[in-house]
Amino acid sequence: MERTLAIIKPDAVAAGHTEAIIQQIKDHGFSIVKSMKTQLTRNEAEGFYAEHNGRGFFAELVDFMISGDVVVMVLEKEGAIKAWRDLMGATDPLLADEGTIRKLFGTSKGNNASHGSDSEASAAREIAYFFPNL
């Protein structure tokens, strides 16, 4: 079994899509190992997205991620990283496949409803960042 980190971002939480996204996760065979609803602090968001520091979108990304509640989850299933990224869809909802989370619930490339780890190394780092005792 493989684990990945998933985040339901502030835009989707504020729009009331949390339960629908969680239902999609369950319908696609993921187990939710751990979950928490929280509002990230600036320091938490900057630390989590540190790899993007210095890029033009970093400040905007951090501001967005601290703008409201998020739901952070550890998902588990065979091939979880790729499966979650496939279910999320393309970063830009306009380019995402029909039925994906970003197509259904995202409104722009920046407000795209969800985050997912992009590799085993990222998943390990991101899970430990939010759930250090897991």
DSSP file (Angstrom, degrees, kcal/mol; ACC not computed):
  #  RESIDUE AA STRUCTURE BP1 BP2  ACC     N-H-->O    O-->H-N    N-H-->O    O-->H-N    TCO  KAPPA ALPHA  PHI   PSI    X-CA   Y-CA   Z-CA
    1    1 A M              0   0    0      0, 0.0     2,-0.3     0, 0.0    77,-0.2   0.000 360.0 360.0 360.0 143.1    0.0    0.0    0.0
    2    2 A E  E     -A   77   0A   0     75,-1.7    75,-2.0     2,-0.0     2,-0.3  -0.869 360.0-149.0-116.1 149.0    1.2    3.5   -0.8
    3    3 A R  E     +A   76   0A   0     -2,-0.3     2,-0.3    73,-0.2    73,-0.2  -0.888  14.7 177.2-117.6 150.1    0.3    6.7    1.0
    4    4 A T  E     -A   75   0A   0     71,-2.1    71,-2.8    -2,-0.3     2,-0.4  -0.966  29.2-114.5-143.0 158.9    0.0   10.3   -0.3
    5    5 A L  E     -A   74   0A   0     -2,-0.3   112,-1.4    69,-0.2     2,-0.4  -0.811  30.5-174.0 -95.9 137.3   -0.9   13.6    1.1
    6    6 A A  E     -AB  73 116A   0     67,-2.8    67,-3.2    -2,-0.4     2,-0.4  -0.981   5.1-167.4-127.8 141.8   -4.1   15.3   -0.1
    7    7 A I  E     -AB  72 115A   0    108,-1.9   108,-1.9    -2,-0.4     2,-0.7  -0.997  16.4-148.6-129.5 129.4   -5.3   18.8    0.7
    8    8 A I  E     -AB  71 114A   0     63,-2.8    63,-1.8    -2,-0.4   106,-0.3  -0.887  37.3-134.2 -89.2 116.7   -8.8   20.2    0.0
    9    9 A K    >>  -     0   0    0    104,-2.0     4,-2.2    -2,-0.7     3,-0.6  -0.164  18.3 -98.5 -78.7 166.3   -7.9   23.8   -0.5
   10   10 A P  H 3> S+     0   0    0      0, 0.0     4,-2.8     0, 0.0     5,-0.2   0.807 118.5  57.5 -54.6 -35.3   -9.6   26.9    0.9
   11   11 A D  H 3> S+     0   0    0      1,-0.2     4,-1.6     2,-0.2     6,-0.1   0.926 111.1  41.8 -63.6 -43.6  -11.6   27.6   -2.2
   12   12 A A  H <4>S+     0   0    0     -3,-0.6     5,-2.8     2,-0.2     6,-0.4   0.874 115.6  49.5 -72.6 -37.3  -13.3   24.2   -2.2
   13   13 A V  H ><5S+     0   0    0     -4,-2.2     3,-1.6    56,-0.3     5,-0.3   0.951 112.3  47.9 -64.0 -48.5  -13.8   24.2    1.6
   14   14 A A  H 3<5S+     0   0    0     -4,-2.8    -1,-0.2     1,-0.3    -2,-0.2   0.832 109.0  54.5 -62.0 -32.9  -15.4   27.7    1.5
   15   15 A A  T 3<5S-     0   0    0     -4,-1.6    -1,-0.3    -5,-0.2    -2,-0.2   0.476 118.0-112.2 -81.4  -1.4  -17.6   26.7   -1.4
   16   16 A G  T < 5S+     0   0    0     -3,-1.6     4,-0.3    -4,-0.3     3,-0.2   0.760  79.7 126.0  80.7  25.3  -19.0   23.7    0.6
   17   17 A H     >< +     0   0    0     -5,-2.8     4,-2.4     1,-0.2     5,-0.2   0.406  36.0 101.4 -96.6   2.4  -17.4   21.0   -1.5
   18   18 A T  H  > S+     0   0    0     -6,-0.4     4,-2.6    -5,-0.3     5,-0.2   0.925  83.9  44.5 -54.9 -51.7  -15.5   19.1    1.2
   19   19 A E  H  > S+     0   0    0      1,-0.2     4,-2.3    -3,-0.2    -1,-0.2   0.885 112.9  51.5 -64.3 -38.6  -18.0   16.2    1.6
   20   20 A A  H  > S+     0   0    0     -4,-0.3     4,-2.0     2,-0.2    -1,-0.2   0.892 111.8  47.3 -65.1 -38.8  -18.4   15.8   -2.2
   21   21 A I  H  X S+     0   0    0     -4,-2.4     4,-2.3     2,-0.2    -2,-0.2   0.919 111.3  50.3 -68.8 -43.1  -14.6   15.6   -2.6
   22   22 A I  H  X S+     0   0    0     -4,-2.6     4,-2.4    -5,-0.2    -2,-0.2   0.886 109.0  52.6 -61.6 -37.9  -14.3   13.1    0.3
   23   23 A Q  H  X S+     0   0    0     -4,-2.3     4,-3.0     2,-0.2    -1,-0.2   0.910 107.8  51.2 -63.8 -41.3  -17.0   11.0   -1.4
   24   24 A Q  H  X S+     0   0    0     -4,-2.0     4,-1.4     2,-0.2    -2,-0.2   0.920 109.0  51.9 -58.5 -44.2  -15.0   11.0   -4.6
   25   25 A I  H  <>S+     0   0    0     -4,-2.3     5,-1.9     1,-0.2     3,-0.4   0.940 113.7  42.6 -58.3 -49.3  -12.0    9.9   -2.7
   26   26 A K  H ><5S+     0   0    0     -4,-2.4     3,-1.9     1,-0.2    -2,-0.2   0.899 110.2  56.5 -65.8 -41.3  -13.9    7.0   -1.1
   27   27 A D  H 3<5S+     0   0    0     -4,-3.0    -1,-0.2     1,-0.3    -2,-0.2   0.767 104.0  55.3 -62.5 -24.9  -15.6    6.1   -4.4
   28   28 A H  T 3<5S-     0   0    0     -4,-1.4    -1,-0.3    -3,-0.4    -2,-0.2   0.203 123.5-102.3 -96.5  15.6  -12.2    5.7   -6.0
   29   29 A G  T < 5S+     0   0    0     -3,-1.9     2,-0.2     1,-0.3    -3,-0.2   0.592  71.0 143.3  84.1  12.0  -11.0    3.2   -3.4
   30   30 A F      < -     0   0    0     -5,-1.9     2,-0.4    47,-0.1    -1,-0.3  -0.599  41.4-142.3 -82.0 145.9   -8.8    5.3   -1.2
   31   31 A S  E     -C   76   0A   0     45,-2.5    45,-2.2    -2,-0.2     2,-0.9  -0.898  14.1-135.1 -98.0 138.0   -8.7    4.8    2.6
   32   32 A I  E     +C   75   0A   0     -2,-0.4    43,-0.2    43,-0.2     3,-0.1  -0.849  25.4 179.4 -94.4 106.2   -8.4    8.0    4.6
   33   33 A V  E     -     0   0A   0     41,-2.5     2,-0.3    -2,-0.9    -1,-0.2   0.880  67.7  -1.5 -75.6 -40.9   -5.7    7.1    7.2
   34   34 A K  E     +C   74   0A   0     40,-0.9    40,-2.5     2,-0.0     2,-0.3  -0.989  67.1 179.5-151.9 147.4   -5.7   10.5    8.9
   35   35 A S  E     +C   73   0A   0     -2,-0.3     2,-0.3    38,-0.2    38,-0.2  -0.996   3.8 175.1-152.2 145.4   -7.5   13.8    8.4
   36   36 A M  E     -C   72   0A   0     36,-2.2    36,-2.8    -2,-0.3     2,-0.5  -0.977  22.2-142.2-151.6 143.2   -7.7   17.2   10.0
   37   37 A K  E     +C   71   0A   0     -2,-0.3     2,-0.3    34,-0.2    34,-0.2  -0.902  42.2 145.1-100.6 131.2   -9.4   20.4    9.2
   38   38 A T  E     -C   70   0A   0     32,-2.5    32,-3.2    -2,-0.5     2,-0.5  -0.963  49.9-118.6-155.3 165.9   -7.3   23.4   10.0
   39   39 A Q        -     0   0    0     -2,-0.3    30,-0.2    30,-0.3    27,-0.1  -0.981  38.4-131.1-112.8 119.7   -6.4   26.9    9.0
   40   40 A L        -     0   0    0     25,-0.6     2,-0.2    -2,-0.5    28,-0.1  -0.372  13.3-132.4 -68.7 143.0   -2.7   27.1    8.1
   41   41 A T     >  -     0   0    0      1,-0.1     4,-2.6    -2,-0.1     5,-0.2  -0.481  28.8-106.6 -82.1 165.5   -0.6   29.9    9.5
   42   42 A R  H  > S+     0   0    0      1,-0.2     4,-2.9     2,-0.2     5,-0.2   0.928 122.6  51.2 -58.2 -45.0    1.7   31.9    7.2
   43   43 A N  H  > S+     0   0    0      1,-0.2     4,-2.3     2,-0.2    -1,-0.2   0.904 110.2  49.0 -61.4 -41.7    4.7   30.0    8.6
   44   44 A E  H  > S+     0   0    0      2,-0.2     4,-2.6     1,-0.2    -1,-0.2   0.938 114.0  45.1 -62.9 -46.5    3.1   26.6    8.0
   45   45 A A  H  X S+     0   0    0     -4,-2.6     4,-2.3     2,-0.2    -2,-0.2   0.911 113.7  49.2 -65.6 -42.1    2.2   27.5    4.4
   46   46 A E  H  < S+     0   0    0     -4,-2.9    -1,-0.2    -5,-0.2    -2,-0.2   0.894 113.9  46.9 -64.2 -39.0    5.6   29.0    3.7
   47   47 A G  H >< S+     0   0    0     -4,-2.3     3,-1.1    -5,-0.2    -2,-0.2   0.909 112.1  49.3 -67.6 -42.3    7.3   25.9    5.1
   48   48 A F  H 3< S+     0   0    0     -4,-2.6     3,-0.3     1,-0.3    -2,-0.2   0.901 120.2  36.0 -64.3 -41.4    5.1   23.5    3.3
   49   49 A Y  T >< S+     0   0    0     -4,-2.3     3,-2.4     1,-0.2     4,-0.3   0.082  79.1 125.6 -99.4  22.5    5.6   25.2   -0.1
   50   50 A A  G X   +     0   0    0     -3,-1.1     3,-1.7     1,-0.3    -1,-0.2   0.795  63.8  66.8 -53.5 -33.4    9.3   26.1    0.6
   51   51 A E  G 3  S+     0   0    0     -3,-0.3    -1,-0.3     1,-0.3    -2,-0.1   0.728 101.5  49.6 -62.6 -19.8   10.4   24.5   -2.6
   52   52 A H  G X  S+     0   0    0     -3,-2.4     3,-2.4    -6,-0.2     6,-0.3   0.454  79.7 127.2 -97.1  -2.3    8.5   27.2   -4.5
   53   53 A N  T <  S+     0   0    0     -3,-1.7     3,-0.1    -4,-0.3    -3,-0.0  -0.319  72.3  29.2 -57.8 133.9   10.0   30.1   -2.6
   54   54 A G  T 3  S+     0   0    0      1,-0.4    -1,-0.3     2,-0.0     2,-0.2   0.196  93.4 116.0  97.7 -14.9   11.5   32.6   -5.0
   55   55 A R  S X  S-     0   0    0     -3,-2.4     3,-1.8     1,-0.1    -1,-0.4  -0.579  78.6-113.2 -84.6 153.6    9.1   31.7   -7.8
   56   56 A G  T 3  S+     0   0    0      1,-0.3     4,-0.3    -2,-0.2     3,-0.2   0.746 113.9  48.3 -58.5 -27.8    6.7   34.4   -8.9
   57   57 A F  T 3> S+     0   0    0      1,-0.2     4,-2.6     2,-0.1    -1,-0.3   0.473  83.5  96.0 -93.6  -1.9    3.6   32.7   -7.6
   58   58 A F  H <> S+     0   0    0     -3,-1.8     4,-2.7    -6,-0.3     5,-0.2   0.923  85.3  44.3 -58.6 -52.0    4.9   31.8   -4.1
   59   59 A A  H  > S+     0   0    0     -4,-0.4     4,-2.7     1,-0.2    -1,-0.2   0.908 115.5  48.6 -61.7 -42.5    3.4   34.8   -2.2
   60   60 A E  H  > S+     0   0    0     -4,-0.3     4,-2.3     2,-0.2    -1,-0.2   0.899 111.5  50.4 -63.9 -40.5    0.1   34.5   -4.0
   61   61 A L  H  X S+     0   0    0     -4,-2.6     4,-2.7     2,-0.2    -2,-0.2   0.930 112.1  46.7 -62.9 -46.4    0.0   30.7   -3.2
   62   62 A V  H  X S+     0   0    0     -4,-2.7     4,-1.5     2,-0.2    -2,-0.2   0.937 112.0  50.5 -62.5 -46.7    0.8   31.3    0.5
   63   63 A D  H  < S+     0   0    0     -4,-2.7     3,-0.2     1,-0.2     4,-0.2   0.907 112.8  47.6 -57.6 -42.3   -1.8   34.0    0.8
   64   64 A F  H >< S+     0   0    0     -4,-2.3     3,-1.5     1,-0.2     4,-0.2   0.928 109.3  52.2 -63.6 -46.1   -4.4   31.7   -0.8
   65   65 A M  H 3< S+     0   0    0     -4,-2.7   -25,-0.6     1,-0.3     3,-0.3   0.714 112.9  44.6 -69.7 -19.0   -3.5   28.7    1.4
   66   66 A I  T 3< S+     0   0    0     -4,-1.5    -1,-0.3    -3,-0.2    -2,-0.2   0.358  88.6  92.5-100.2   5.4   -3.9   30.8    4.6
   67   67 A S  S <  S-     0   0    0     -3,-1.5     2,-0.3    -4,-0.2    -1,-0.2   0.601 100.4 -22.5 -77.9 -11.1   -7.2   32.5    3.4
   68   68 A G  S    S-     0   0    0     -3,-0.3   -28,-0.5    -4,-0.2   -57,-0.1  -0.969  91.7 -40.1-175.7-175.4   -9.5   29.9    5.0
   69   69 A D        -     0   0    0     -2,-0.3     2,-0.3   -59,-0.2   -56,-0.3  -0.272  46.9-167.4 -65.3 150.0   -9.8   26.4    6.3
   70   70 A V  E     - C   0  38A   0    -32,-3.2   -32,-2.5   -57,-0.1     2,-0.5  -0.911  17.8-134.8-128.0 159.5   -8.2   23.4    4.6
   71   71 A V  E     -AC   8  37A   0    -63,-1.8   -63,-2.8    -2,-0.3     2,-0.5  -0.977  20.7-163.9-116.8 117.9   -8.7   19.7    5.0
   72   72 A V  E     +AC   7  36A   0    -36,-2.8   -36,-2.2    -2,-0.5     2,-0.3  -0.871  14.9 175.8-104.5 130.4   -5.4   17.8    5.1
   73   73 A M  E     -AC   6  35A   0    -67,-3.2   -67,-2.8    -2,-0.5     2,-0.6  -0.965  32.2-139.8-137.0 149.1   -5.6   14.0    4.6
   74   74 A V  E     -AC   5  34A   0    -40,-2.5   -41,-2.5    -2,-0.3   -40,-0.9  -0.960  29.9-163.1-103.2 119.7   -3.3   11.0    4.3
   75   75 A L  E     -AC   4  32A   0    -71,-2.8   -71,-2.1    -2,-0.6     2,-0.4  -0.788   4.0-164.4-105.3 147.4   -4.7    8.7    1.6
   76   76 A E  E     +AC   3  31A   0    -45,-2.2   -45,-2.5    -2,-0.3     2,-0.3  -0.996  28.6 109.2-136.6 136.7   -3.8    5.1    1.1
   77   77 A K  E >  S-A    2   0A   0    -75,-2.0   -75,-1.7    -2,-0.4     3,-1.4  -0.896  73.2 -59.7-179.5 170.9   -4.2    2.5   -1.7
   78   78 A E  T 3  S+     0   0    0      1,-0.3     5,-0.1    -2,-0.3    -2,-0.0  -0.480 126.9   3.4 -61.8 129.9   -2.1    0.7   -4.2
   79   79 A G  T 3> S+     0   0    0     -2,-0.2     4,-2.6     1,-0.1    -1,-0.3   0.851  84.8 164.3  62.8  35.6   -0.5    3.4   -6.4
   80   80 A A  H <>  +     0   0    0     -3,-1.4     4,-2.8     1,-0.2     5,-0.3   0.835  64.1  56.1 -58.3 -39.1   -2.0    6.1   -4.3
   81   81 A I  H  > S+     0   0    0      2,-0.2     4,-2.1     1,-0.2    -1,-0.2   0.966 115.4  35.4 -62.4 -53.9    0.3    8.9   -5.5
   82   82 A K  H  > S+     0   0    0      1,-0.2     4,-2.7     2,-0.2    -1,-0.2   0.905 117.2  54.2 -65.8 -41.2   -0.6    8.5   -9.2
   83   83 A A  H  X S+     0   0    0     -4,-2.6     4,-2.2     1,-0.2    -2,-0.2   0.903 110.6  46.0 -61.7 -41.3   -4.2    7.6   -8.5
   84   84 A W  H  X S+     0   0    0     -4,-2.8     4,-2.5    -5,-0.2    -1,-0.2   0.908 112.7  49.7 -68.6 -41.0   -4.8   10.7   -6.5
   85   85 A R  H  X S+     0   0    0     -4,-2.1     4,-2.1    -5,-0.3    -2,-0.2   0.894 111.7  49.5 -65.0 -38.1   -3.1   12.9   -9.1
   86   86 A D  H  < S+     0   0    0     -4,-2.7    -2,-0.2     2,-0.2    -1,-0.2   0.913 111.8  48.2 -64.0 -42.9   -5.2   11.3  -11.8
   87   87 A L  H  < S+     0   0    0     -4,-2.2    14,-2.5     1,-0.2    15,-0.3   0.861 110.7  51.6 -67.5 -35.8   -8.4   11.9   -9.7
   88   88 A M  H  < S-     0   0    0     -4,-2.5    14,-2.8    12,-0.2    15,-0.4   0.928  99.2-156.7 -65.1 -44.2   -7.4   15.5   -9.1
   89   89 A G     <  -     0   0    0     -4,-2.1     7,-0.1    -5,-0.2    -1,-0.1  -0.306  38.2 -18.2  90.1 179.8   -6.9   16.3  -12.8
   90   90 A A        -     0   0    0      2,-0.2     6,-0.2     5,-0.1     5,-0.1  -0.159  64.3-114.7 -58.7 150.3   -4.7   18.9  -14.4
   91   91 A T  S    S+     0   0    0      1,-0.1    17,-0.1     4,-0.1    -1,-0.1   0.874 107.4  62.7 -54.4 -41.3   -3.7   21.9  -12.4
   92   92 A D  S >> S-     0   0    0      1,-0.1     3,-2.1    15,-0.0     4,-0.9  -0.796  79.5-149.2 -89.0 113.5   -5.8   24.2  -14.6
   93   93 A P  T 34 S+     0   0    0      0, 0.0     3,-0.4     0, 0.0    -1,-0.1   0.790  96.3  63.4 -54.2 -28.7   -9.4   23.2  -14.3
   94   94 A L  T 34 S+     0   0    0      1,-0.2    -3,-0.1    -3,-0.1     9,-0.0   0.786 110.2  38.8 -66.0 -25.7  -10.0   24.3  -17.9
   95   95 A L  T <4 S+     0   0    0     -3,-2.1    -1,-0.2    -5,-0.1    -5,-0.1   0.480  94.0 109.9-100.4  -6.0   -7.6   21.6  -19.0
   96   96 A A  S  < S-     0   0    0     -4,-0.9     3,-0.1    -3,-0.4    -7,-0.1  -0.394  75.3-103.9 -74.4 147.6   -8.7   18.9  -16.5
   97   97 A D    >   -     0   0    0      1,-0.1     3,-1.8    -2,-0.1     6,-0.3  -0.332  46.4 -87.4 -66.9 150.2  -10.5   15.8  -17.7
   98   98 A E  T 3  S+     0   0    0      1,-0.2    -1,-0.1     5,-0.1     3,-0.1  -0.274 113.3  24.7 -55.0 141.1  -14.3   15.6  -17.1
   99   99 A G  T 3  S+     0   0    0      1,-0.3    -1,-0.2    -3,-0.1     2,-0.1   0.320  90.6 125.9  85.2  -8.1  -15.1   14.1  -13.7
  100  100 A T  S <> S-     0   0    0     -3,-1.8     4,-2.6     1,-0.1    -1,-0.3  -0.436  72.4-113.2 -80.2 160.8  -11.9   15.0  -12.0
  101  101 A I  H  >>S+     0   0    0    -14,-2.5     4,-3.1     1,-0.2     5,-0.5   0.905 116.5  48.2 -60.6 -43.7  -11.9   17.0   -8.8
  102  102 A R  H  >5S+     0   0    0    -14,-2.8     4,-1.4   -15,-0.3    -1,-0.2   0.858 112.4  48.8 -69.4 -32.9  -10.3   20.1  -10.4
  103  103 A K  H  45S+     0   0    0    -15,-0.4    -2,-0.2    -6,-0.3    -1,-0.2   0.911 119.2  39.4 -68.3 -41.9  -12.8   20.0  -13.3
  104  104 A L  H  <5S+     0   0    0     -4,-2.6    -2,-0.2     1,-0.1    -3,-0.2   0.873 135.8  13.7 -75.0 -38.3  -15.7   19.7  -10.9
  105  105 A F  H  <5S+     0   0    0     -4,-3.1    -3,-0.2    -5,-0.2     8,-0.2   0.555  99.6  95.3-123.3 -11.9  -14.7   22.0   -8.1
  106  106 A G     << -     0   0    0     -4,-1.4     6,-0.3    -5,-0.5     3,-0.1  -0.514  42.2-172.8 -82.7 152.9  -11.8   24.2   -9.3
  107  107 A T        -     0   0    0      4,-3.1     2,-0.3     1,-0.4     5,-0.2   0.550  66.7  -2.1-119.6 -15.2  -12.4   27.7  -10.7
  108  108 A S  S    S-     0   0    0      3,-1.6    -1,-0.4   -17,-0.1     5,-0.0  -0.964  79.7 -89.2-163.3 172.5   -8.9   28.7  -11.9
  109  109 A K  S    S+     0   0    0     -2,-0.3     3,-0.3     1,-0.2    -1,-0.1   0.864 129.8  39.5 -59.8 -35.9   -5.3   27.5  -12.1
  110  110 A G  S    S+     0   0    0      1,-0.2     2,-1.1    -3,-0.0    -1,-0.2   0.874 117.5  47.7 -80.5 -40.4   -4.7   29.1   -8.7
  111  111 A N  S    S+     0   0    0      1,-0.1    -4,-3.1  -100,-0.1    -3,-1.6  -0.668  71.1 144.0-101.7  76.7   -8.0   28.1   -7.1
  112  112 A N        -     0   0    0     -2,-1.1     2,-1.0    -3,-0.3    -6,-0.3   0.144  57.1-125.2-111.6  19.6   -8.0   24.5   -8.1
  113  113 A A  S    S+     0   0    0     -8,-0.2  -104,-2.0    -3,-0.1     2,-0.3   0.036  75.4  45.8  75.5 -27.3   -9.6   22.8   -5.1
  114  114 A S  E     -B    8   0A   0     -2,-1.0     2,-0.3  -106,-0.3  -106,-0.2  -0.980  52.4-155.0-152.9 158.0   -6.9   20.3   -4.2
  115  115 A H  E     +B    7   0A   0   -108,-1.9  -108,-1.9    -2,-0.3     2,-0.3  -0.960  16.2 179.6-128.5 148.2   -3.3   19.4   -3.7
  116  116 A G  E     -B    6   0A   0     -2,-0.3  -110,-0.2  -110,-0.2   -35,-0.0  -0.992  34.8-100.3-148.6 146.5   -1.5   16.1   -4.0
  117  117 A S        -     0   0    0   -112,-1.4   -32,-0.1    -2,-0.3     3,-0.1  -0.295  24.9-152.9 -59.8 146.3    2.0   14.9   -3.5
  118  118 A D        +     0   0    0      1,-0.1     2,-0.3   -33,-0.0    -1,-0.1   0.456  69.2  11.0-105.7  -0.9    3.9   14.4   -6.8
  119  119 A S  S  > S-     0   0    0      1,-0.1     4,-2.7   -38,-0.0     5,-0.2  -0.972  80.2 -97.5-162.0 169.4    6.4   11.7   -5.8
  120  120 A E  H  > S+     0   0    0     -2,-0.3     4,-2.4     2,-0.2     5,-0.2   0.910 123.7  50.4 -61.8 -41.3    7.2    9.2   -3.1
  121  121 A A  H  > S+     0   0    0      2,-0.2     4,-2.3     1,-0.2    -1,-0.2   0.921 112.2  46.5 -64.2 -43.6    9.8   11.6   -1.7
  122  122 A S  H  > S+     0   0    0      2,-0.2     4,-3.3     1,-0.2     5,-0.3   0.916 111.1  52.4 -63.9 -42.6    7.3   14.4   -1.6
  123  123 A A  H  X S+     0   0    0     -4,-2.7     4,-2.7     1,-0.2     5,-0.3   0.927 110.4  47.6 -59.8 -45.4    4.6   12.2   -0.1
  124  124 A A  H  X S+     0   0    0     -4,-2.4     4,-2.0     2,-0.2    -1,-0.2   0.929 116.4  43.8 -62.0 -45.4    6.9   11.2    2.7
  125  125 A R  H  X S+     0   0    0     -4,-2.3     4,-1.7     2,-0.2    -2,-0.2   0.929 116.5  46.1 -65.2 -45.7    8.0   14.8    3.4
  126  126 A E  H  X S+     0   0    0     -4,-3.3     4,-1.6     2,-0.2     5,-0.3   0.886 112.2  49.5 -69.1 -39.8    4.5   16.2    3.2
  127  127 A I  H  X S+     0   0    0     -4,-2.7     4,-3.1    -5,-0.3     3,-0.2   0.941 112.7  48.1 -62.7 -46.0    2.9   13.5    5.4
  128  128 A A  H  < S+     0   0    0     -4,-2.0    -1,-0.2    -5,-0.3    -2,-0.2   0.818 105.5  60.9 -63.9 -30.6    5.6   14.0    8.0
  129  129 A Y  H  < S+     0   0    0     -4,-1.7    -1,-0.2     1,-0.2    -2,-0.2   0.916 120.6  22.5 -63.2 -43.6    5.1   17.8    7.8
  130  130 A F  H  < S+     0   0    0     -4,-1.6    -2,-0.2    -3,-0.2    -1,-0.2   0.750 136.4  31.8 -95.8 -27.7    1.4   17.6    8.9
  131  131 A F    ><  +     0   0    0     -4,-3.1     3,-1.9    -5,-0.3    -1,-0.2  -0.596  64.1 166.8-131.0  70.7    1.4   14.2   10.7
  132  132 A P  T 3  S+     0   0    0      0, 0.0    -1,-0.1     0, 0.0    -4,-0.1   0.715  77.0  52.3 -63.7 -21.3    4.8   13.8   12.3
  133  133 A N  T 3         0   0    0      1,-0.2    -5,-0.1    -5,-0.0    -2,-0.0   0.367 360.0 360.0 -95.4   5.3    3.7   10.9   14.5
  134  134 A L    <         0   0    0     -3,-1.9    -1,-0.2    -7,-0.2    -6,-0.1   0.470 360.0 360.0 -85.6 360.0    2.2    8.8   11.7
